[in-house]
Amino acid sequence: MLETFLFTIRIMKKRPLRSLLTILQLGLGVWVVAVLLSLNFQAADMAGGGQGQLSGSLAKLTVSEVMEMEGGGMAVSSTSNFRLEDLERLKASDYIDTAFIYELGWERSILADGLAYKVLTVARTNPEFSQAVNLEMVEGHFFTQQDAAQGNQVVLISDVVAQQLYPDQSALGKYIKLGAYQDEGPGFEVIGVYKWPGAVLGYFLMESHMIFPLGVDLYRFQGMGMDGDTRRYSEIYIVSQPDKVYDAVAEAEIILADRSMENMTVRGEYFAESNFLQQQIGQLTIFFGAFAFMAILISAIGILSIMLVSVVERTREVGLRKALGASRSVIVRQILHESFVFSLLGSLIGLIAAFFSADAVGSMLIQELVSQDVGSIGGLHPLAALLAALLAILIGQVFGLYPAVQAARLDPVRALGYE
């Protein structure tokens, strides 16, 4: 094998430009395939293993009605009819680990250190939320049951907001006021800074940049308020025992059946079935897969062309080998070995390029065509590298087979020019 490799290198040196272009052409195909496969595999990791147990345990309950639209399509109508005590009712289920309410609010004006800001999304929730979604605390801690019960004026802010409001310093112990109530008390004390679990979760549970205890009235600043016990909520989220989410939802629908009203019933939606990000990336991969196919096809044609030309240029050499007793199988193996060397070098160049560019190119495609909220998706995936290299080598062998067979069929007498 080493002799064949060195022999092929000597042949390449005689035709350096043509050999280099063929290798680069194959390398381009390997690069495209490796980057696209990495994009797909990394997205699958983000959607599945990247969210850990949540991918098969998180579900959302609503009181809603699904209606068929004229001309096709479905529409969902929902109402707010859940109560705070429903959380305790759900926790009695053998299938449900925990339950929480997550109530999203839009664009709140705040005051921090005398400066006014606007935060696009804020939320109110109960203490179970943090552990339920594996919220990563950058500093500080999440609010407790005691904070919620006493109506303590505390707040958690995202790492993005913390960097904007308090660059190069800790946000803990700072006070933030809601803009409409700037004169009422010191405001909300920052007790923690968190990092959102990721863009995948954001399609099921929208990201918020400030989190308040559930009882805080964001619009009237009343703490727990007189209506705290009778407030109604549109959604309840549950986290089931591992791989028991369907059983958990079925039991939750029975437990909360009394919350149904008119034509609306308690319905479950599953995090595992709402993987918008992976679906979009899958469609993107299929679309760009056409370009990958073209790149590989062009690379294959390049291998075929250079090997055919090589056989023609080495007709006398092949004829001499056959005259000295080389069998057809020996000639075929020699040509295929040369094709293998081209494929191997092309794969090496393509994978090196993919190693340094897969993260940047994949992240750019995701952010431009799917979502700006997705950060780095990770670099070259090992399985993507392996499959791209194997595909290139397989193509080299398949498209090198015809020139090899043609060389093996040469008549040594004619090849040596004696007829």
C-alpha positions in Angstrom: 0.0 0.0 0.0 2.9 2.4 0.9 4.5 1.7 -2.5 1.3 2.5 -4.3 0.9 5.7 -2.3 4.5 6.8 -3.2 4.0 5.8 -6.8 0.8 7.8 -7.0 2.6 10.8 -5.5 5.2 10.6 -8.2 2.5 10.6 -10.9 0.9 13.6 -9.2 4.2 15.5 -9.3 4.3 15.0 -13.1 0.9 16.6 -13.4 0.7 18.9 -10.4 -2.0 21.3 -11.5 -4.4 18.7 -12.7 -3.9 16.6 -9.6 -4.2 19.5 -7.2 -7.5 20.6 -8.9 -8.9 17.1 -8.6 -8.0 16.9 -4.9 -9.4 20.3 -4.2 -12.6 19.5 -6.1 -13.1 16.4 -4.0 -12.1 18.3 -0.8 -14.8 20.9 -1.6 -17.4 18.1 -1.8 -16.3 16.6 1.5 -16.3 20.0 3.2 -19.9 20.7 2.1 -21.1 17.3 3.2 -19.3 17.4 6.5 -20.6 20.9 7.4 -24.2 20.0 6.5 -24.1 16.7 8.3 -22.6 18.4 11.4 -25.3 21.0 11.3 -28.0 18.3 11.3 -26.3 16.1 14.0 -25.5 19.0 16.3 -29.2 20.2 16.0 -30.4 16.8 16.9 -28.1 16.8 20.0 -29.3 20.2 21.0 -33.0 19.2 20.6 -32.6 15.8 22.3 -29.6 15.3 24.6 -29.0 19.0 24.8 -32.1 19.4 26.9 -31.6 16.3 28.8 -34.6 14.7 30.5 -36.9 17.6 29.5 -37.1 16.4 25.9 -39.3 13.5 27.0 -40.8 14.8 30.2 -42.0 18.4 29.7 -45.6 19.1 28.7 -48.0 22.0 28.7 -51.7 21.9 29.7 -54.3 24.4 28.4 -58.1 24.7 28.4 -58.7 24.9 24.7 -60.7 23.8 21.7 -59.3 22.8 18.3 -61.4 23.8 15.4 -61.2 22.9 11.7 -61.0 25.9 9.4 -62.9 26.2 6.1 -60.7 25.2 3.3 -58.4 23.1 5.6 -56.2 23.9 8.5 -56.8 24.0 12.3 -57.3 26.8 14.7 -56.9 26.6 18.5 -59.0 28.7 20.9 -58.1 28.8 24.6 -59.1 30.4 27.8 -57.6 31.1 31.3 -59.3 28.9 33.8 -56.5 27.3 35.9 -56.0 28.2 39.5 -52.9 28.2 41.7 -54.2 25.3 43.8 -54.3 23.1 40.6 -50.5 22.7 41.0 -50.9 20.8 44.2 -53.6 18.7 42.7 -51.3 17.7 39.9 -48.4 16.8 42.2 -50.6 14.1 43.7 -50.2 12.1 40.5 -47.7 9.2 40.5 -46.5 10.3 37.0 -45.9 14.0 37.7 -42.6 15.1 39.4 -43.5 18.8 39.5 -45.8 21.4 38.0 -45.4 25.2 37.6 -47.1 28.2 36.1 -45.1 30.4 33.7 -46.9 33.6 32.8 -45.2 35.7 30.2 -45.5 39.5 29.9 -44.4 41.8 27.2 -42.2 44.9 27.1 -41.9 46.4 30.6 -40.2 49.7 31.3 -37.8 49.6 34.2 -35.5 51.9 36.1 -32.0 50.8 37.2 -29.6 53.2 38.8 -31.7 56.2 37.7 -31.7 55.1 34.0 -34.7 53.9 32.0 -34.7 50.7 30.0 -37.2 48.5 28.2 -37.2 44.7 28.6 -38.9 42.9 25.8 -40.2 39.8 27.8 -40.7 39.3 31.5 -42.4 36.4 33.4 -44.0 35.4 36.6 -43.6 31.9 37.9 -43.5 29.8 41.1 -40.3 28.5 42.8 -40.6 25.1 41.2 -39.8 26.6 37.8 -36.0 26.7 38.3 -35.5 23.1 39.0 -38.1 21.9 36.6 -36.3 23.5 33.5 -32.8 23.1 34.9 -32.3 26.8 35.0 -28.6 27.7 35.2 -27.8 30.3 37.9 -24.8 32.5 37.0 -24.8 34.0 40.4 -27.2 34.3 43.4 -30.2 32.0 43.8 -33.8 31.5 42.7 -36.6 32.9 44.9 -38.0 30.5 47.6 -41.5 29.4 48.7 -41.1 31.9 51.5 -40.4 34.8 49.1 -43.5 33.9 47.1 -45.7 33.5 50.2 -44.6 36.8 51.7 -44.8 38.7 48.5 -41.2 39.8 48.7 -40.1 42.3 46.1 -37.4 40.2 44.5 -36.5 39.6 40.8 -34.1 37.5 38.8 -32.5 38.9 35.6 -30.9 37.1 32.7 -27.2 37.2 32.0 -27.9 39.4 29.0 -29.8 42.0 31.0 -27.2 41.9 33.8 -24.4 42.6 31.3 -26.3 45.6 30.0 -27.3 47.1 33.3 -24.3 46.2 35.4 -21.3 45.6 33.2 -18.1 44.4 35.0 -19.9 44.2 38.4 -22.2 41.9 40.3 -26.0 42.5 39.9 -26.8 41.0 43.3 -28.3 43.4 45.8 -29.1 46.0 43.1 -32.7 47.4 42.9 -34.8 47.6 39.8 -38.0 49.6 39.7 -41.0 49.1 37.3 -41.1 52.3 35.3 -44.8 53.1 36.1 -44.2 52.9 39.8 -40.9 54.6 40.3 -41.9 56.5 43.5 -43.3 53.5 45.4 -40.5 51.9 47.5 -37.0 50.9 46.6 -38.2 48.5 43.9 -37.3 44.8 43.3 -34.1 43.5 44.7 -32.0 41.4 42.3 -31.3 38.1 44.0 -30.0 36.1 41.1 -28.7 36.1 37.5 -29.6 33.2 35.3 -28.8 31.8 31.9 -31.7 30.6 29.8 -31.6 26.9 29.1 -31.3 27.4 25.3 -33.0 28.2 22.0 -34.7 24.8 21.7 -36.7 25.3 24.9 -37.6 28.8 23.8 -39.9 27.4 21.1 -42.0 25.7 23.7 -41.4 28.0 26.7 -40.6 31.5 25.5 -37.5 33.1 26.9 -37.9 35.9 29.5 -35.2 38.3 30.6 -36.7 39.1 34.1 -38.5 36.6 36.4 -40.8 37.7 39.2 -42.6 35.6 41.8 -46.0 34.6 40.6 -48.0 36.8 43.0 -46.3 40.0 41.9 -48.7 42.3 40.0 -46.5 43.8 37.2 -49.0 46.5 36.4 -50.4 47.7 39.7 -47.4 46.8 41.9 -49.6 45.2 44.6 -47.4 42.3 45.7 -49.7 39.4 46.3 -52.8 41.5 45.9 -56.3 40.9 46.9 -57.0 38.8 43.8 -54.0 36.5 44.3 -56.1 33.5 45.4 -58.6 33.8 42.6 -56.4 34.7 39.7 -56.8 32.4 36.7 -54.0 31.2 34.4 -54.0 30.0 30.8 -51.3 27.4 31.0 -49.8 24.9 33.5 -46.5 23.1 32.7 -45.7 19.7 34.1 -42.5 17.6 34.3 -43.2 13.9 34.4 -41.3 10.9 35.5 -38.7 9.9 32.8 -40.5 8.7 29.7 -43.9 8.9 31.4 -45.1 12.2 29.9 -48.0 10.7 27.9 -49.3 8.9 31.0 -48.8 12.1 33.1 -50.8 14.2 30.6 -53.6 11.7 30.4 -53.9 11.7 34.2 -53.6 15.5 34.4 -56.5 15.8 32.0 -58.6 13.7 34.3 -57.5 15.5 37.5 -58.3 18.9 36.0 -61.4 17.9 34.1 -63.5 20.3 36.2 -61.6 23.2 34.6 -63.2 22.4 31.2 -65.8 24.8 30.1 -68.3 24.9 27.2 -66.6 23.2 24.2 -63.1 23.6 25.7 -61.3 20.8 27.4 -58.0 20.3 29.2 -55.5 19.4 26.5 -51.8 18.5 26.6 -49.0 19.6 24.3 -45.6 17.9 24.4 -42.2 19.5 24.2 -40.8 16.5 22.4 -43.3 17.0 19.6 -42.9 20.7 19.2 -39.3 20.7 18.1 -39.6 23.6 15.6 -35.8 24.2 15.6 -34.9 20.6 14.5 -37.7 20.6 11.9 -36.4 23.8 10.4 -32.8 22.6 10.4 -33.9 19.3 8.8 -35.6 21.3 6.0 -32.5 23.5 5.7 -30.3 20.4 5.5 -32.5 18.9 2.7 -32.4 22.1 0.8 -28.6 22.4 0.9 -28.3 18.7 0.5 -28.9 19.3 -3.2 -25.7 21.4 -3.3 -23.8 18.8 -1.4 -25.0 16.2 -3.9 -23.8 18.3 -6.8 -20.5 18.9 -5.1 -19.9 15.2 -4.6 -21.1 14.4 -8.1 -18.7 16.9 -9.6 -16.0 15.5 -7.5 -16.8 12.0 -8.7 -16.7 13.1 -12.3 -13.3 14.7 -11.6 -12.0 11.3 -10.2 -13.4 9.5 -13.3 -11.9 12.0 -15.7 -8.4 12.1 -14.2 -8.3 8.3 -14.0 -9.4 7.9 -17.6 -6.8 10.4 -18.7 -4.2 8.7 -16.6 -5.0 5.3 -18.1 -4.7 6.7 -21.6 -1.4 8.4 -20.9 0.0 5.3 -19.3 -1.1 2.8 -22.0 2.5 1.7 -22.7 3.2 1.2 -19.0 0.1 -0.9 -18.5 0.9 -2.9 -21.6 4.4 -3.6 -20.4 3.1 -4.7 -17.0 0.7 -7.1 -18.7 3.5 -8.4 -21.0 5.6 -9.1 -17.9 2.8 -11.2 -16.4 0.6 -8.8 -14.4 -3.0 -10.1 -14.2 -6.1 -8.1 -14.8 -6.9 -8.0 -11.1 -3.4 -6.6 -10.4 -4.0 -3.8 -12.9 -7.5 -3.1 -11.5 -6.1 -2.9 -7.9 -3.3 -0.6 -8.9 -5.7 1.9 -10.6 -8.2 1.7 -7.6 -5.3 2.3 -5.2 -4.4 5.4 -7.1 -8.1 6.5 -7.0 -8.1 5.8 -3.2 -5.1 8.1 -2.7 -6.8 10.9 -4.5 -9.9 10.4 -2.4 -7.9 10.2 0.8 -6.1 13.4 0.2 -9.3 15.2 -0.9 -11.1 13.9 2.3 -8.2 15.1 4.5 -8.3 18.6 3.0 -12.1 18.8 3.2 -12.2 17.7 6.8 -9.5 20.1 7.9 -11.5 22.9 6.3 -14.7 21.7 7.9 -12.9 21.4 11.3 -12.1 25.1 11.3 -15.3 26.4 9.6 -18.2 24.1 10.6 -19.1 26.0 13.7 -19.0 29.4 12.0 -20.8 28.4 8.8 -23.4 26.3 10.6 -24.2 28.9 13.2 -24.4 31.6 10.5 -26.9 29.5 8.5 -29.0 28.8 11.6 -29.1 32.5 12.7 -29.8 33.8 9.2 -32.4 31.3 8.1 -33.9 29.9 11.3 -33.4 31.9 14.5 -31.2 34.6 15.8 -31.5 33.2 19.3 -29.4 30.2 18.5 -25.8 30.6 19.5 -22.9 28.3 18.6 -24.1 24.9 17.4 -20.8 23.3 17.9 -18.0 22.4 15.5 -17.4 19.4 13.3 -19.4 16.4 14.4 -17.3 13.2 14.6 -20.0 11.1 12.9 -20.3 13.8 10.1 -16.6 13.7 9.5 -16.6 9.9 9.3 -19.5 9.7 6.9 -18.2 12.4 4.7 -14.8 10.7 4.4 -16.3 7.3 3.8 -18.6 8.8 1.1 -15.6 10.4 -0.7 -13.6 7.2 -0.6 -16.6 5.1 -1.8 -17.1 7.5 -4.6 -13.5 7.4 -5.5 -13.6 3.6 -5.7 -16.9 3.4 -7.6 -15.9 6.0 -10.2 -12.4 4.7 -10.4 -13.6 1.2 -11.2 -14.5 1.9 -14.9 -11.0 3.3 -15.8 -9.5 0.4 -13.9 -11.5 -2.2 -15.9 -10.6 -0.4 -19.1 -6.9 -0.5 -18.3 -7.2 -4.2 -17.4 -8.7 -4.9 -20.8 -5.9 -3.4 -22.8 -4.2 -5.7 -25.3 -0.5 -5.7 -24.3 0.6 -6.0 -28.0 -1.4 -3.0 -29.1 -0.6 -1.1 -25.9 3.1 -1.4 -26.7 2.5 -0.2 -30.2 3.4 -3.4 -32.1 0.2 -3.5 -34.1 
